[in-house]
Every structure is written in C-alpha cells, then in structure tokens.
Amino acid sequence: MKKRSRLVVVLLVVLLCGFFLYPTIAWYGFVPQDAKELATGSNVQIKEYSRGQASRDLRALKELVADDPQAALPSEFSYLKEYAKENYKAMKRSVPRNWTVEALFAGFYNEQDMFDSAESYYRTSLLDLKALGNKALQLGLDLKGGMSILLEADVAAYEEKIGKAASSAEISEAIHQDIEILEKRIDQFGVSEPVIRLQGDDQILIEIPGAADPERVNSFLRGKGSLVFKIVDNTLTSELNAYYAENPSEVYTDTGALKQPSFLPAGKIAAGYYVSDEYGIDELESYVVIEEEIGLDGIHLESATTATDGITGRPVVNFKLDSLGGDIFYKLTSTHVGDTMAVVMDGKVKAMATINEGIRSNVQISGFNSEEAADLAIVLRTAALPIELIVSSQQAVGATLGEDAVSAGLKAIAVGLALVMILMFAYYHVSGLVADLALLLNMFFMISILSAFNFTLTLTSVAGLILTLGMAVDTNVIIFERIKEERRLGKSDVASIKAGFDKAFWTVMDANITTIIAALVLSQLGSSSVKGFANTLAIGIVSSVFTALFVSHLIFDATVAQREGKKLHISWRKN
C-alpha cells in the first residue's frame, strides 16, 4: 500500500475512533454530577421529574403574571420562548421583541399547552443525556459502586409445588418468566436501571448500580405485596378527570407525585391509570378514584395465564386464587356487582373490569388485545414468582471504594504508560518516540473500541489495559531489533526499515495470534470478570499490531525513507 493510502486509512481510523469516543469524553468530562444522577434514573423517574418541574414552573409563571403582567420574563423560563415563537408563527402573529410574562402566556393556546411544552423541555434534555450516557463507556459495579446479587432457582420447591418432577424445559420456562417479572418491576428501586440476565442454566444475576436499599431489594426479589385489587368510584373519577383538565398545574406536586384534591372524601384516593406503550414503558392515560381500603391482596394469587375466549375469540386473562383469597374475593365481588374493579400495582392502576357476578377462585378478565392481555398476565404473576429464587450470593460495593478503584486504576495506567515511554526513548532514541506515539494511539483506539461496543469497564478490564500497555511495545521492540540487525549488515536506513518490517511481520503475527486465541477462549468460556479482562486484552492486541505494523511504518517512511539526508536514530550508540 502506498504511503498516501496508508495515511488516509490512519486518519479515517482516528476520526472514526474519535466519533466513538466523543460520548465518553462528553459524559464524564462535561456533564454535571447532578444531571448524571437524574439522567441515569429510570424512564419513569424522568417522567415524574419532568412533570414535577413543569408544574413548578407553570405555578411560578402564573404567580408572576398575576402580580405584574408586564414584568420582564426571568431567565430561568427563557427556554419556553422557543415554543412560544413557534406558536406565534402558527397563529400568524408577530413575535414580540421584548418578552414579558404576559407575552409568553400569549404565545400558548392554554395552560395545558404551556405545561406540555415545559414538560417536553425537561424530558428531552434528560432523555438526550440518558442516550449520551448509554453510548459512553460504562463502569462496572466494582468501579462505581452498587449491589450484585446471584439468585439460584429452587427446583425442589418448584417440583413440590407442581406435584411432579419438572423437565429441564419447564424449569427453563419458569426461570425466564422470573426474569420477565423482575424486569417488569424494574422501576421500584429509585436508582438507575438494574441489569438482570440469565447465568448458566438455573441462575439469575442482578446488578444494581448506585446506592440500593437492601430491604427494598429483598422486597423486589420476593415479588409479593405490591399487587392489590380495589373498587373504583366512577362518579368521583369523572369529577377528578374534569378537575385535572381544568387545572393542569394542580395535577402534580413538585416531586412529580400525583396531587390529592381536597374534594375527595376520606377513604378515597386519586391514582393514575397506566397502559404500556410500544417501548414497554407505562404511559399515563387517565385518572381514577379508588377505595383506599384494599379489597384483595395479590399474595393470594397462585397463577395467571393468557387464553382465548371460545365464543368471541378475543384474548382473556385467567388467574387462580388460593382458598382464603377465593373467599375474600367472592365477598368483595358479590357486594359490588355492577361496580368497576381495578388491578393496582405499586400504586398504579394497570387494568379495570366491571364486576358482573360474585367470583370465587377462578377469575377471567377480558377486554384486551393480545399484547395487553400478556402484559396483564405478567402483572398478575408478579404476586408470586413461578419458581422461587434463593439468594446464592450478595455483594455490595460502596461508592467510595469504587472511586478509589477508579483513581488507583487511572494512576496505574498513567505510571505504567510513563515508565514504558521513558524506557523506549532511553533505549531506542528518537525511534523510541515513534513507539511512544504508537502506544498513545493504541490507548486511544482501545478506549474508543470499548466505548463503541458499549463494553463495561471493570477492575479486571483495567488490569487488561495495564497489561496491554506493556505488551504493546513488544511488537515495536521486535521490529526495531530487526532494523538494527539489517543496519549491522551494512544496509542503508531505507533498506533496513523495509527489511526490518518485512522480516518481523510473521514473528509479530505468530506471537499475537496465539495470545488472541487464548483471549477469545477466555472471553467465551470464562466468568463475567474474566470476560472483561479477555475482551480488553483481545482488543489491545489487535490495536497494538495495527499501530506497530501500520502507523509506525508510516512514520518511518515519512521521516526517513522518503527524505534525503535524514538519518535513522534507533539507538543512542553507533551500530
């Protein structure tokens, strides 16, 4: 390949790596810590925060316009001007030059429009940050703190429950249902989203970044106590929806929680009715007034499945109660025939149905499409996991320990890099600087590739980075020694460089291919911690070979081989 073509390839690789590395640099270098904490929360938390902030801003603006409509618009609300300008243009009205509070209100159709615009601003800002954070190089629990829990399926208890020996397929299906249930209840933590995945055949690994309350985690794992059945007050529900529609600033508190209107009598509470969107995220559809008293606790559910109605052909959800739950449910439904019953999970109404007759233990609910029926079945099953899980191990890593590990890892990388660079310059003179430049590019390429593939950086990965630093110069050492041997034979610098790279090629490739094979085997068969080390090592090997055989060769050709009068400095002593 010609020199110009190699230069183009190197520049393209550098630009591509820079593109992949940008999210990591932006996330860790320019995003404030408080913004990170908000953006790394669950989507539900982001919704609640955005709505709370929008309600706060709308109330503050209403107070300002009531006090002095001609007051200048405060800078903290200037973000609404862009939305108002678009509305002015849509209404074919001239955009005001001086923005007063009254002019801002005139740029919106109603309070709800202003609220929606404010919520959109906060939501878009946080979701953009969340997307940026997802593209950045992630830190493992051992670096940023959190909790790691390994759960093991209690096969013996499951077989006792179903009354027969379970096949491997039945156990696998039950474990996957457990994972599905745990993922559905992921927003309970109040921290960034946990990672839940199958490990082996009968184990589930849960990694919860950040500070997690062990009690809340244990409640989450048990999967009981958050599902209840309550009776709906239809009359008050209509009044509540009309009130919220007329008073959008009174829907949420500053923290994003649903406000309880003063006209609701004792024993009645307002709740949101949520449906899952195409992303599986709960979307608020309307508001419901329900009884504060629990009609039936979800701990009495034994099973929940989806089926098809034999007459209508529409999907239905069947669930079965234990004997005590059947008695309670029969009394509840018998006394409320004609009323609406709500399925409430974690304070959210997830389904509603009209009670036509008293029901005891086997219940069927209809009125859903297939996806909604499947979602409701999952909701109902969260009252009891299909197969019980036993905590095999539970480890917590404090944030301070994680920060110390990051600091120690960065210091080790910096010290190792500095020592290798000094040694190369001390032994190989100016040519050592070429190797140092290739080493820096190698680090740049490695971190960019890790970021591009969204790898998680752990302590073992940091160990792989440090090891790769030492190994990366091996290729340059082999090439330099070959060049020195050619010069001792009396060849010119240009001929020595060409022969050195040509003769060192297969030696370098043989040494690195054997190492990368070992790394790939570890990556496929090793545990999660070993995989981090193996992946980093494999990426480092490929990157070091490219920088040594491609980048270093290009630099030598550009500085010596194609420039007359330039002497190759590959040692402090004469050869």
LINFEN-V977539 format. One record per run of one state. SS is the DSSP state (helix for helix, strand for strand, loop for the rest). FROM is the first residue (numbers start at 1). LEN is the number of residues. Records with the same first field share a line. If there is no record, write none. Layout:
SS->FROM-LEN + FROM-LEN
This chain:
loop->1-2 + 31-2 + 40-3 + 68-4 + 73-2 + 78-2 + 91-9 + 107-4 + 136-2 + 140-1 + 145-1 + 154-1 + 163-5 + 185-1 + 189-6 + 200-3 + 210-4 + 223-4 + 233-1 + 247-1 + 251-1 + 253-5 + 259-9 + 277-5 + 292-4 + 309-6 + 322-1 + 335-5 + 346-2 + 355-7 + 367-3 + 382-7 + 398-1 + 453-3 + 458-1 + 489-4 + 526-2 + 562-14
helix->3-28 + 33-7 + 43-25 + 75-3 + 80-11 + 101-6 + 111-25 + 141-4 + 155-8 + 168-17 + 186-3 + 214-9 + 234-13 + 248-3 + 298-3 + 323-12 + 370-12 + 399-54 + 459-30 + 493-33 + 528-34
strand->72-1 + 100-1 + 138-2 + 146-8 + 195-5 + 203-7 + 227-6 + 252-1 + 258-1 + 268-9 + 282-10 + 296-2 + 301-8 + 315-7 + 340-6 + 348-7 + 362-5 + 389-9 + 456-2
